[in-house]
Amino acid sequence: MEYAFEALLDYLRQSHGFDFTTYKRPSLMRRVQNRMQALSIESYSDYLDYIKEDPEEFTPLFNTIEINFTGFFRDPEAWNYIAKAIIPRIIASKSESEPIRVWSAGCASGEETYTLAILLAEALGVEQYKARVQIYATDVDTEALNQSRQGSYLSSQVVGVPPTLLERYFEQIAERYIFDKDLRRSIIFCRHNLIQDAPMSKIDLLVCRNVLIYFNTEAQTKTLARFHFSLKDSGFLFLGMSEMLPIYTNFFNPLNLRQRVFTKIPRSHVNQRLLNSALLRRH
Ligand SMILES: C[S@@+](CC[C@H](N)C(=O)[O-])C[C@H]1O[C@@H](n2cnc3c(N)ncnc32)[C@H](O)[C@@H]1O
């Protein structure tokens, strides 16, 4: 263990409330080193001194660490809640022939999207899944999106997938794990900028995790208003663990605040003026 690095993580947790201690060390260290190189700083302890002196350094560091950071079953407790409480509710609210529409917004390299696909296939069975599920996987970053489309991961990237699910849903070819091609057909990958592009519609479950945190309050409000439009009245919104957005209360009610799952406030109850002004600001 690199003590100076752990000391830096402790400091970030205590002073900025961001807990990176659960992140995998090699990629986390690489990202912090990128930031250190940009500042010509050579040791973690010097960097810790630097960030103590200049708290504003937290923002570029955070962006370097988080920008495409993702993982299968990231925050397992929250995904467990989605599997046990939300997906069964969505299925129970529909007839066996009705489609299930899911949007993974800001999907990065696809781990979140395939986590969703696995949980839906587990709940529905593969045949029902293939007949009914449609997943939109969108991101503004075309490079990340290309990786998503491939559905091909190194063993270090699939550590979060429970072994039985890894065996069931991935084919191992040489050192790579390839997500089941048949199930992948239900996923539509497309470039989409949450701030500019028209939102998807009639969504049952909208997963947008660790994306809104990069937006300013105006962009967050606009995006949440669009998410409100995107979701069916019975739909669910699932945000990231560090996303406590006070403005969500204009559009959504918390269903499980700890796991960041929300239900839509019916359109007639939303402050109409707020909704209109947020939606109009997209032009
Ligand atoms: C930290 S990653 C989160 C990945 C995944 N949702 C997760 O929680 O594991 C943030 C992703 O948001 C994407 N993103 C940032 N701004 C965006 C925007 N305006 N529209 C769509 N995606 C955006 C980035 O390209 C990146 O892939």
Ligand as a Chemical Component Dictionary entry (heavy atoms), coordinates in Angstrom:
data_LIG
# 
_chem_comp.id                   LIG 
_chem_comp.type                 NON-POLYMER 
_chem_comp.pdbx_formal_charge   0 
_chem_comp.three_letter_code    LIG 
# 
loop_
_chem_comp_atom.comp_id 
_chem_comp_atom.atom_id 
_chem_comp_atom.alt_atom_id 
_chem_comp_atom.type_symbol 
_chem_comp_atom.charge 
_chem_comp_atom.model_Cartn_x 
_chem_comp_atom.model_Cartn_y 
_chem_comp_atom.model_Cartn_z 
_chem_comp_atom.pdbx_ordinal 
LIG C1  C1  C 0  -18.307 9.501  -14.468 1  
LIG S1  S1  S 1  -18.969 8.887  -15.970 2  
LIG C2  C2  C 0  -20.387 8.000  -15.340 3  
LIG C3  C3  C 0  -20.597 6.689  -16.030 4  
LIG C4  C4  C 0  -21.748 5.859  -15.485 5  
LIG N1  N1  N 0  -23.008 6.541  -15.615 6  
LIG C5  C5  C 0  -21.496 5.493  -14.036 7  
LIG O1  O1  O 0  -22.076 6.091  -13.139 8  
LIG O2  O2  O -1 -20.704 4.581  -13.787 9  
LIG C6  C6  C 0  -19.721 10.345 -16.653 10 
LIG C7  C7  C 0  -20.142 10.193 -18.115 11 
LIG O3  O3  O 0  -21.000 11.291 -18.429 12 
LIG C8  C8  C 0  -20.748 11.662 -19.764 13 
LIG N2  N2  N 0  -21.240 13.021 -19.984 14 
LIG C9  C9  C 0  -20.695 14.175 -19.500 15 
LIG N3  N3  N 0  -21.394 15.230 -19.960 16 
LIG C10 C10 C 0  -22.413 14.734 -20.734 17 
LIG C11 C11 C 0  -23.457 15.327 -21.484 18 
LIG N4  N4  N 0  -23.613 16.653 -21.540 19 
LIG N5  N5  N 0  -24.315 14.513 -22.155 20 
LIG C12 C12 C 0  -24.151 13.177 -22.119 21 
LIG N6  N6  N 0  -23.179 12.553 -21.431 22 
LIG C13 C13 C 0  -22.310 13.323 -20.746 23 
LIG C14 C14 C 0  -19.223 11.523 -19.876 24 
LIG O4  O4  O 0  -18.818 11.444 -21.237 25 
LIG C15 C15 C 0  -18.962 10.255 -19.079 26 
LIG O5  O5  O 0  -18.956 9.129  -19.922 27 
# 
loop_
_chem_comp_bond.comp_id 
_chem_comp_bond.atom_id_1 
_chem_comp_bond.atom_id_2 
_chem_comp_bond.value_order 
_chem_comp_bond.pdbx_ordinal 
LIG C1  S1  SING 1  
LIG S1  C2  SING 2  
LIG S1  C6  SING 3  
LIG C2  C3  SING 4  
LIG C3  C4  SING 5  
LIG C4  N1  SING 6  
LIG C4  C5  SING 7  
LIG C5  O1  DOUB 8  
LIG C5  O2  SING 9  
LIG C6  C7  SING 10 
LIG C7  O3  SING 11 
LIG C7  C15 SING 12 
LIG O3  C8  SING 13 
LIG C8  N2  SING 14 
LIG C8  C14 SING 15 
LIG N2  C9  SING 16 
LIG N2  C13 SING 17 
LIG C9  N3  DOUB 18 
LIG N3  C10 SING 19 
LIG C10 C11 SING 20 
LIG C10 C13 DOUB 21 
LIG C11 N4  SING 22 
LIG C11 N5  DOUB 23 
LIG N5  C12 SING 24 
LIG C12 N6  DOUB 25 
LIG N6  C13 SING 26 
LIG C14 O4  SING 27 
LIG C14 C15 SING 28 
LIG C15 O5  SING 29 
# 
